[in-house]
Amino acid sequence: MRLGTLTIVGVGLIGGSIGLAAKKKGLAETVIGVGRQQATLERARTLGAIDVCLDLAGAVRQADVAVFCTPVDVIASQVVAAAKTCSTRTLLTDAGSTKEAILCDVERLMPQGITFVGSHPLAGSEKHGPEHADANLFENRVTIVTPTERTSEAAIERTVAFWTALGSRVKIMHPSAHDQAVAVTSHVPHLMAAVLASALPDTLRDLAAGGFRDTTRVAAGDPAIWTGIFEQNCGAVAQALERLDAEMSRFRQALANRDWSALRQLLTQAKKVRDALGS
Amino acid sequence: MRLGTLTIVGVGLIGGSIGLAAKKKGLAETVIGVGRQQATLERARTLGAIDVCLDLAGAVRQADVAVFCTPVDVIASQVVAAAKTCSTRTLLTDAGSTKEAILCDVERLMPQGITFVGSHPLAGSEKHGPEHADANLFENRVTIVTPTERTSEAAIERTVAFWTALGSRVKIMHPSAHDQAVAVTSHVPHLMAAVLASALPDTLRDLAAGGFRDTTRVAAGDPAIWTGIFEQNCGAVAQALERLDAEMSRFRQALANRDWSALRQLLTQAKKVRDALGS
């Protein structure tokens, strides 16, 4: 894939990394950045993640591909706004952590003939801002692409080609299957990290060592962004929490019964799962 | 502090790091390693963590300080066995993650005139074996030293000097206060990490990205070692779980009520706590 113009809406960690990767891989001749904060756009330009910045309408009008890397609760309205000025050859996609709510809104409001395909690169972190962007962020990471019944094969292929060109492996999932999966792999773990962090009294802060830091790291993520994610995916999160409760009660029961052989089996099973993920 | 002979019982990640740090800092002339597995002791010697290996009785007889870095459920019996051959000038200490059960057993069975002071360097990880040992492991890390009513000032001072010489900051706590604190900062987070790992179905393994890996990393720890820790500290762990439940129900309630402003406040508070810990 070779693009004339790539437009990135929201040039933070993910948007900035898309710009840097696109440059490094020679994917796009020109990368246009769009954002609310001029200072952030300037930093992104200095870092080489974007070439120029424009307003949304102007940036999307010229784009071969426009990717929305903004908070999940604004993506749909930005996509619909962009659709008014973009050409029918423009591919619109996103990097949001939820998919069903965004696709539902977009497909309801989108003008005929404009193409949006939902995407989610699994490459975020608790950091934010273009200064944490990395040209290699997508290497060997999975991007989930979530076509619906209304998405054409050609649009899916272009979206897959886009993320593949940035270094990512692509997995195709239905939006609702995506949302259920990331509720388990990301949203509920985020919730637990936040709960564990909140339960730490100030007096014990000195004693929080490597294990606590790892386990709670994601709780440093932006509360506004994460509130939007939980709002959009609350159904799947509630289901995933039920699944976690069932697992949790097996551990609690072993502790309550002082059944150390059962607890050891549970810890062994957990280690097996974790070891399979690598470091 | 300068020691003639330092004996390390259990030369894994922690024991090996004590040996390497003692060598690097010139703390001990000779470092003797004790362990069940000859291959591990040989690796530790090759890595420079110990000079020689001996059996427990022989190694402790010569020691100025002997430090027990074995699983928590064997420390007390090893200390008591060592006490039979060691001199009254020998300081016995340990690196176990629990303190009250160990001290209770040791003080009940210890011969008159032999000194044991409980210690816990907060420097463990999910890794194990001397190949993961690090001479700088204790730099800027906290070691908790847990004297009881029976511990002399002189013994406390020597124990503090020992860990300080290895690069550690030392905090003095009562054994039961230690156990309650680490239940919150380490044992319950470990449990949650194991629960999260266990709840990951095989089909979603591909989708477990950085956040999931961080949150569950400690679940790769040795199940036998962790079962021993939970067994010895089950009372404090149960209390810490109650505290976590109370925190958890605030998050659940916000989700159930779709009260996004409340959820955002909770996530903001969690971020504040996590940010204060640094990366």
Boltz contact constraints between the chains, C-beta under 6 A:
constraints:
  - contact:
      token1: [A, 122]
      token2: [B, 209]
      max_distance: 6.0
  - contact:
      token1: [A, 125]
      token2: [B, 210]
      max_distance: 6.0
  - contact:
      token1: [A, 181]
      token2: [B, 204]
      max_distance: 6.0
  - contact:
      token1: [A, 181]
      token2: [B, 207]
      max_distance: 6.0
  - contact:
      token1: [A, 184]
      token2: [B, 204]
      max_distance: 6.0
  - contact:
      token1: [A, 185]
      token2: [B, 204]
      max_distance: 6.0
  - contact:
      token1: [A, 185]
      token2: [B, 207]
      max_distance: 6.0
  - contact:
      token1: [A, 185]
      token2: [B, 208]
      max_distance: 6.0
  - contact:
      token1: [A, 185]
      token2: [B, 212]
      max_distance: 6.0
  - contact:
      token1: [A, 186]
      token2: [B, 211]
      max_distance: 6.0
  - contact:
      token1: [A, 189]
      token2: [B, 196]
      max_distance: 6.0
  - contact:
      token1: [A, 189]
      token2: [B, 211]
      max_distance: 6.0
  - contact:
      token1: [A, 189]
      token2: [B, 212]
      max_distance: 6.0
  - contact:
      token1: [A, 189]
      token2: [B, 215]
      max_distance: 6.0
  - contact:
      token1: [A, 191]
      token2: [B, 251]
      max_distance: 6.0
  - contact:
      token1: [A, 192]
      token2: [B, 192]
      max_distance: 6.0
  - contact:
      token1: [A, 193]
      token2: [B, 215]
      max_distance: 6.0
  - contact:
      token1: [A, 194]
      token2: [B, 267]
      max_distance: 6.0
  - contact:
      token1: [A, 194]
      token2: [B, 270]
      max_distance: 6.0
  - contact:
      token1: [A, 195]
      token2: [B, 247]
      max_distance: 6.0
  - contact:
      token1: [A, 195]
      token2: [B, 248]
      max_distance: 6.0
  - contact:
      token1: [A, 195]
      token2: [B, 251]
      max_distance: 6.0
  - contact:
      token1: [A, 196]
      token2: [B, 189]
      max_distance: 6.0
  - contact:
      token1: [A, 197]
      token2: [B, 270]
      max_distance: 6.0
  - contact:
      token1: [A, 197]
      token2: [B, 273]
      max_distance: 6.0
  - contact:
      token1: [A, 197]
      token2: [B, 274]
      max_distance: 6.0
  - contact:
      token1: [A, 198]
      token2: [B, 247]
      max_distance: 6.0
  - contact:
      token1: [A, 198]
      token2: [B, 269]
      max_distance: 6.0
  - contact:
      token1: [A, 198]
      token2: [B, 270]
      max_distance: 6.0
  - contact:
      token1: [A, 199]
      token2: [B, 243]
      max_distance: 6.0
  - contact:
      token1: [A, 199]
      token2: [B, 244]
      max_distance: 6.0
  - contact:
      token1: [A, 199]
      token2: [B, 247]
      max_distance: 6.0
  - contact:
      token1: [A, 200]
      token2: [B, 273]
      max_distance: 6.0
  - contact:
      token1: [A, 204]
      token2: [B, 181]
      max_distance: 6.0
  - contact:
      token1: [A, 204]
      token2: [B, 184]
      max_distance: 6.0
  - contact:
      token1: [A, 204]
      token2: [B, 185]
      max_distance: 6.0
  - contact:
      token1: [A, 207]
      token2: [B, 181]
      max_distance: 6.0
  - contact:
      token1: [A, 207]
      token2: [B, 185]
      max_distance: 6.0
  - contact:
      token1: [A, 208]
      token2: [B, 185]
      max_distance: 6.0
  - contact:
      token1: [A, 208]
      token2: [B, 277]
      max_distance: 6.0
  - contact:
      token1: [A, 209]
      token2: [B, 122]
      max_distance: 6.0
  - contact:
      token1: [A, 210]
      token2: [B, 125]
      max_distance: 6.0
  - contact:
      token1: [A, 211]
      token2: [B, 186]
      max_distance: 6.0
  - contact:
      token1: [A, 211]
      token2: [B, 189]
      max_distance: 6.0
  - contact:
      token1: [A, 211]
      token2: [B, 218]
      max_distance: 6.0
  - contact:
      token1: [A, 212]
      token2: [B, 185]
      max_distance: 6.0
  - contact:
      token1: [A, 212]
      token2: [B, 189]
      max_distance: 6.0
  - contact:
      token1: [A, 213]
      token2: [B, 277]
      max_distance: 6.0
  - contact:
      token1: [A, 214]
      token2: [B, 214]
      max_distance: 6.0
  - contact:
      token1: [A, 214]
      token2: [B, 217]
      max_distance: 6.0
  - contact:
      token1: [A, 215]
      token2: [B, 189]
      max_distance: 6.0
  - contact:
      token1: [A, 215]
      token2: [B, 193]
      max_distance: 6.0
  - contact:
      token1: [A, 215]
      token2: [B, 215]
      max_distance: 6.0
  - contact:
      token1: [A, 216]
      token2: [B, 274]
      max_distance: 6.0
  - contact:
      token1: [A, 217]
      token2: [B, 214]
      max_distance: 6.0
  - contact:
      token1: [A, 218]
      token2: [B, 211]
      max_distance: 6.0
  - contact:
      token1: [A, 219]
      token2: [B, 270]
      max_distance: 6.0
  - contact:
      token1: [A, 219]
      token2: [B, 274]
      max_distance: 6.0
  - contact:
      token1: [A, 220]
      token2: [B, 271]
      max_distance: 6.0
  - contact:
      token1: [A, 220]
      token2: [B, 274]
      max_distance: 6.0
  - contact:
      token1: [A, 220]
      token2: [B, 275]
      max_distance: 6.0
  - contact:
      token1: [A, 223]
      token2: [B, 264]
      max_distance: 6.0
  - contact:
      token1: [A, 223]
      token2: [B, 267]
      max_distance: 6.0
  - contact:
      token1: [A, 223]
      token2: [B, 268]
      max_distance: 6.0
  - contact:
      token1: [A, 223]
      token2: [B, 271]
      max_distance: 6.0
  - contact:
      token1: [A, 226]
      token2: [B, 267]
      max_distance: 6.0
  - contact:
      token1: [A, 227]
      token2: [B, 260]
      max_distance: 6.0
  - contact:
      token1: [A, 227]
      token2: [B, 263]
      max_distance: 6.0
  - contact:
      token1: [A, 227]
      token2: [B, 264]
      max_distance: 6.0
  - contact:
      token1: [A, 230]
      token2: [B, 263]
      max_distance: 6.0
  - contact:
      token1: [A, 231]
      token2: [B, 260]
      max_distance: 6.0
  - contact:
      token1: [A, 234]
      token2: [B, 255]
      max_distance: 6.0
  - contact:
      token1: [A, 243]
      token2: [B, 199]
      max_distance: 6.0
  - contact:
      token1: [A, 244]
      token2: [B, 199]
      max_distance: 6.0
  - contact:
      token1: [A, 247]
      token2: [B, 195]
      max_distance: 6.0
  - contact:
      token1: [A, 247]
      token2: [B, 198]
      max_distance: 6.0
  - contact:
      token1: [A, 247]
      token2: [B, 199]
      max_distance: 6.0
  - contact:
      token1: [A, 248]
      token2: [B, 195]
      max_distance: 6.0
  - contact:
      token1: [A, 251]
      token2: [B, 191]
      max_distance: 6.0
  - contact:
      token1: [A, 251]
      token2: [B, 195]
      max_distance: 6.0
  - contact:
      token1: [A, 255]
      token2: [B, 234]
      max_distance: 6.0
  - contact:
      token1: [A, 260]
      token2: [B, 227]
      max_distance: 6.0
  - contact:
      token1: [A, 260]
      token2: [B, 231]
      max_distance: 6.0
  - contact:
      token1: [A, 263]
      token2: [B, 227]
      max_distance: 6.0
  - contact:
      token1: [A, 263]
      token2: [B, 230]
      max_distance: 6.0
  - contact:
      token1: [A, 264]
      token2: [B, 223]
      max_distance: 6.0
  - contact:
      token1: [A, 264]
      token2: [B, 227]
      max_distance: 6.0
  - contact:
      token1: [A, 267]
      token2: [B, 194]
      max_distance: 6.0
  - contact:
      token1: [A, 267]
      token2: [B, 223]
      max_distance: 6.0
  - contact:
      token1: [A, 267]
      token2: [B, 226]
      max_distance: 6.0
  - contact:
      token1: [A, 268]
      token2: [B, 223]
      max_distance: 6.0
  - contact:
      token1: [A, 269]
      token2: [B, 198]
      max_distance: 6.0
  - contact:
      token1: [A, 270]
      token2: [B, 194]
      max_distance: 6.0
  - contact:
      token1: [A, 270]
      token2: [B, 197]
      max_distance: 6.0
  - contact:
      token1: [A, 270]
      token2: [B, 198]
      max_distance: 6.0
  - contact:
      token1: [A, 270]
      token2: [B, 219]
      max_distance: 6.0
  - contact:
      token1: [A, 271]
      token2: [B, 220]
      max_distance: 6.0
  - contact:
      token1: [A, 271]
      token2: [B, 223]
      max_distance: 6.0
  - contact:
      token1: [A, 273]
      token2: [B, 197]
      max_distance: 6.0
  - contact:
      token1: [A, 273]
      token2: [B, 200]
      max_distance: 6.0
  - contact:
      token1: [A, 274]
      token2: [B, 197]
      max_distance: 6.0
  - contact:
      token1: [A, 274]
      token2: [B, 216]
      max_distance: 6.0
  - contact:
      token1: [A, 274]
      token2: [B, 219]
      max_distance: 6.0
  - contact:
      token1: [A, 274]
      token2: [B, 220]
      max_distance: 6.0
  - contact:
      token1: [A, 275]
      token2: [B, 220]
      max_distance: 6.0
  - contact:
      token1: [A, 277]
      token2: [B, 208]
      max_distance: 6.0
  - contact:
      token1: [A, 277]
      token2: [B, 213]
      max_distance: 6.0
